[in-house]
């Protein structure tokens, strides 16, 4: 149900090693999370709707994305436009099979290549999260689509109040539900030693960012990090389904050198030159600047040059104050 190939992929010289795990948690009858972990796509979806509808929604979303031709094993050609079209397909599929009774969050990364340079293409709809540890800097890349996030952005509540706010599980965007399914995208160059974390809010609802950061920096193997984070979330209460993917990138400099050499060769022999890759046709905007916080679930995320070096947001976040709200089945 959840495709995984963590044998250690090495395409265009970049090596990806990763671990993945999911747990129903201690209070749920079903696991409504789904995931896909196979180069070039690493993504988590958290279904909502209850009575198995949430499980169906997350499954349909993940499998619609994972079976796109441009996300075939080792491919580096995906664009933000491709991903948004795939999410629209997933939205239509979910509405069809659930009679519009369910929806899902979805977040993750696709490894892409632009001008011989590997990038993380980060995407997000809802309040599942994608983090990055890079060159010693750690931060949340995705921005929650939630009512509490809007209250934080407006300065109406504090990060501490957000942790206990009665509507902290209400999301303002979801695939398969409501009128706004547009994803936010960020483009970040892959750095040597990068570590990406993709997770459902069953993790961030139990652990603070500082706890997550500690595990990412002190545990070596990706699968060991995943196992440790899931166990920590269970010890903290395990009130929701917990899904975690950790992806490590290495051999990046060697990959760039190889690709540069290949590009030089294609200049001598244009008949072998690949078609140029266009990563986005959307508008570009400046990164959001917000105050860092160690708090866990639904805290205004730090997306600044200090935490996401050279990141370029693609297709800036839509204003969602008037968007319909979707209550997650958190009990």
C-alpha positions in Angstrom: 0.0 0.0 0.0 3.0 2.3 0.6 5.7 1.9 -1.9 9.3 2.0 -0.5 12.6 1.4 -2.1 15.3 2.4 0.3 18.2 0.4 -1.1 20.1 3.7 -1.7 19.5 5.3 -5.0 22.2 7.0 -7.0 21.0 8.8 -10.1 23.1 11.4 -11.9 25.7 10.9 -9.2 23.6 12.1 -6.2 23.1 9.4 -3.7 19.9 9.2 -1.7 19.6 7.0 1.5 16.4 7.1 3.4 14.3 5.5 6.1 10.5 5.4 6.4 8.0 4.3 9.0 4.4 4.7 10.0 2.4 3.8 13.2 -1.3 3.9 13.9 -0.6 5.5 17.3 -2.1 4.7 20.6 -5.6 6.1 20.2 -6.7 5.5 16.7 -8.5 2.5 15.2 -7.2 3.1 11.7 -4.0 4.5 10.2 -5.2 7.2 7.8 -1.7 8.2 6.7 -0.1 7.1 3.5 3.3 7.6 2.0 5.5 7.1 -1.1 9.3 6.7 -0.7 11.1 6.0 -3.9 13.5 8.2 -5.8 12.7 10.9 -6.9 9.5 11.3 -4.8 9.3 11.3 -1.0 5.8 12.3 0.3 3.4 11.9 3.2 -0.4 12.3 3.2 -2.6 12.5 6.2 -6.2 11.6 5.4 -9.3 13.1 7.1 -12.9 12.2 7.0 -13.1 9.2 9.4 -14.9 5.8 8.8 -12.1 4.7 6.4 -12.7 7.7 4.1 -9.5 9.4 5.3 -7.5 6.3 4.6 -8.9 6.2 1.1 -8.2 9.9 0.5 -4.6 9.7 1.5 -4.1 6.4 -0.5 -5.5 7.8 -3.7 -3.5 11.0 -3.4 -0.2 9.2 -2.8 -0.7 6.7 -5.6 -1.9 9.3 -8.1 1.4 11.2 -7.5 3.6 8.2 -7.4 2.4 6.8 -10.7 3.0 9.9 -12.7 5.3 9.2 -15.7 7.5 12.2 -14.9 8.1 10.7 -11.4 9.4 7.4 -12.8 12.4 5.9 -10.9 15.4 8.1 -11.0 13.7 10.8 -13.1 14.8 14.5 -12.6 12.4 16.2 -14.9 9.4 17.1 -12.7 8.3 20.7 -12.5 6.0 22.6 -10.1 3.4 22.8 -12.9 3.6 19.0 -13.3 3.1 18.5 -9.6 0.1 20.8 -9.4 -1.5 19.1 -12.3 -1.0 15.7 -10.6 -2.6 17.1 -7.4 -5.6 18.2 -9.4 -5.9 14.6 -10.7 -5.7 13.3 -7.1 -8.3 15.8 -6.0 -10.7 14.6 -8.7 -10.0 11.0 -7.9 -10.6 11.5 -4.2 -13.9 13.3 -4.8 -15.0 10.5 -7.1 -14.3 7.5 -4.8 -15.4 9.2 -1.6 -18.4 11.1 -2.9 -16.6 14.3 -1.7 -16.7 13.0 1.9 -13.0 13.1 2.6 -9.7 15.0 2.0 -6.1 14.8 2.7 -3.0 16.9 3.5 0.1 16.1 1.4 3.7 17.3 1.6 7.1 16.2 0.5 10.0 16.6 -1.9 10.9 15.7 -5.4 14.5 15.5 -6.5 14.9 17.5 -9.7 17.7 18.9 -11.9 18.1 22.3 -13.4 21.1 23.5 -15.4 23.1 20.4 -14.2 22.4 21.3 -10.5 20.2 19.0 -8.3 17.4 20.6 -6.3 14.8 19.7 -3.8 11.3 20.7 -5.1 9.3 21.0 -1.9 5.5 21.0 -2.1 2.8 21.3 0.5 -1.0 21.3 0.9 -2.3 21.3 4.5 -0.5 21.0 7.8 1.8 18.0 7.4 5.4 19.2 7.3 8.7 19.1 5.5 11.9 20.1 7.3 15.5 20.4 6.2 18.8 20.1 8.1 21.5 21.6 5.9 25.1 22.5 6.7 24.1 22.6 10.4 21.0 24.8 9.8 17.6 23.4 10.6 14.2 24.7 9.8 10.7 24.0 8.6 10.4 24.6 4.9 6.6 24.1 4.4 4.1 26.6 5.8 1.0 25.2 7.5 -2.3 25.8 5.8 -4.3 26.0 9.0 -6.6 28.4 10.9 -4.1 28.6 13.8 -1.3 29.5 11.3 -3.5 32.4 10.0 -4.1 33.6 13.6 -0.3 33.5 14.2 0.4 35.3 11.0 -2.1 38.0 12.0 -0.5 38.4 15.4 -3.7 37.4 17.1 -2.3 34.6 19.2 1.2 33.6 20.4 3.1 30.4 19.6 2.3 29.1 23.1 -1.4 29.8 22.6 -1.3 27.9 19.3 -0.3 24.7 21.0 -3.5 24.5 23.0 -5.9 26.4 20.7 -9.2 24.5 20.3 -9.1 24.8 16.5 -5.4 23.8 16.1 -6.4 20.9 13.9 -8.5 22.8 11.4 -6.8 23.1 8.0 -7.6 25.7 5.3 -6.4 23.7 2.3 -6.8 20.0 1.5 -6.7 17.7 -1.6 -10.1 16.3 -2.2 -12.1 18.7 0.0 -13.0 22.4 -0.2 -12.3 24.8 -3.0 -8.5 25.5 -2.5 -6.2 22.7 -3.4 -3.3 24.7 -4.7 0.1 23.7 -3.4 2.9 25.9 -2.3 6.3 25.1 -3.8 9.9 25.9 -2.8 13.1 25.2 -4.8 16.3 24.5 -2.8 19.7 23.4 -4.2 20.7 20.0 -2.8 23.8 20.5 -0.5 26.2 17.8 0.5 24.9 16.0 3.7 21.4 17.4 3.4 18.8 15.7 5.6 15.1 16.1 4.7 12.3 15.1 7.1 8.8 14.7 5.8 6.1 13.9 8.4 2.4 13.9 9.3 1.3 16.0 12.2 1.1 12.9 14.4 4.8 13.6 14.9 4.8 17.4 15.2 1.8 17.3 17.5 3.8 15.3 20.0 7.4 16.5 19.6 8.9 20.0 19.6 11.1 21.2 16.8 14.1 21.1 19.2 13.4 17.4 19.9 13.1 16.7 16.2 16.3 18.6 15.6 18.2 16.7 18.2 17.2 13.3 16.7 18.2 14.5 13.2 21.7 15.7 14.4 22.6 12.9 16.8 21.4 9.7 15.0 23.3 8.6 11.9 21.3 6.2 9.9 18.0 7.5 8.4 16.0 4.4 9.4 17.3 4.7 12.9 16.2 8.4 13.0 12.7 7.4 11.8 12.3 4.6 14.4 13.5 6.9 17.2 11.1 9.7 16.3 8.1 7.4 16.1 8.9 5.8 19.4 9.4 9.3 21.0 6.0 10.4 19.6 4.4 7.3 21.1 6.0 7.9 24.4 4.6 11.4 24.3 1.1 10.2 23.9 0.7 8.9 20.3 -2.7 10.6 19.9 -2.6 10.5 16.1 -1.2 8.4 13.3 2.5 9.0 12.9 4.4 8.8 9.6 8.0 9.8 9.1 10.4 9.8 6.1 14.1 10.9 6.4 16.2 11.4 3.3 19.9 11.9 3.2 21.8 13.3 0.2 25.5 12.6 -0.5 27.9 12.6 -3.4 26.5 15.9 -4.4 29.8 17.6 -5.4 30.9 14.6 -7.5 27.5 14.6 -9.1 27.7 18.3 -10.1 31.2 17.7 -11.5 30.0 14.8 -13.6 27.0 16.7 -14.8 29.1 19.7 -15.7 31.5 17.5 -17.7 28.5 15.9 -19.5 27.2 19.4 -20.3 30.6 20.3 -21.8 30.5 17.2 -23.9 27.0 18.0 -25.2 28.3 21.4 -26.4 30.8 19.5 -28.6 28.0 17.1 -29.8 24.7 18.9 -29.7 22.8 15.9 -31.1 23.1 14.3 -27.6 22.0 17.4 -25.7 19.0 16.9 -23.4 16.0 19.3 -23.6 16.2 22.1 -21.0 14.3 21.6 -17.8 11.9 24.4 -16.8 11.1 24.2 -13.0 8.2 26.7 -12.8 6.3 29.1 -14.9 4.7 30.6 -11.8 5.6 33.9 -10.1 8.5 34.1 -7.7 8.3 35.8 -4.4 10.6 36.6 -1.5 10.9 34.1 1.3 8.7 34.6 4.3 10.6 36.0 7.4 9.2 34.7 10.7 10.6 34.3 14.1 12.1 30.8 14.8 10.4 28.8 17.5 11.1 25.5 19.3 7.4 24.8 19.7 5.8 21.8 18.0 2.5 21.6 16.2 1.1 24.6 14.3 3.9 27.1 15.1 4.8 29.8 12.6 7.7 28.2 10.7 11.1 29.8 10.2 11.6 30.0 6.4 14.5 32.4 6.1 17.9 32.3 4.4 19.4 31.1 7.8 17.2 28.0 7.8 16.7 27.4 4.1 19.8 28.7 2.2 19.2 29.8 -1.3 15.6 28.7 -1.2 13.3 30.1 -3.8 9.5 30.0 -3.1 7.6 29.2 -6.3 4.0 30.4 -6.7 3.5 32.3 -3.5 1.0 31.1 -1.0 -2.6 32.1 -1.7 -4.5 34.1 0.8 -6.8 31.6 2.5 -8.6 33.6 5.1 -11.9 33.0 3.3 -11.2 29.4 2.4 -13.5 26.7 3.7 -12.2 24.9 6.8 -11.8 21.2 7.1 -11.8 19.6 10.5 -9.4 16.8 10.8 -10.7 13.7 12.5 -8.4 14.1 15.5 -10.9 13.2 18.2 
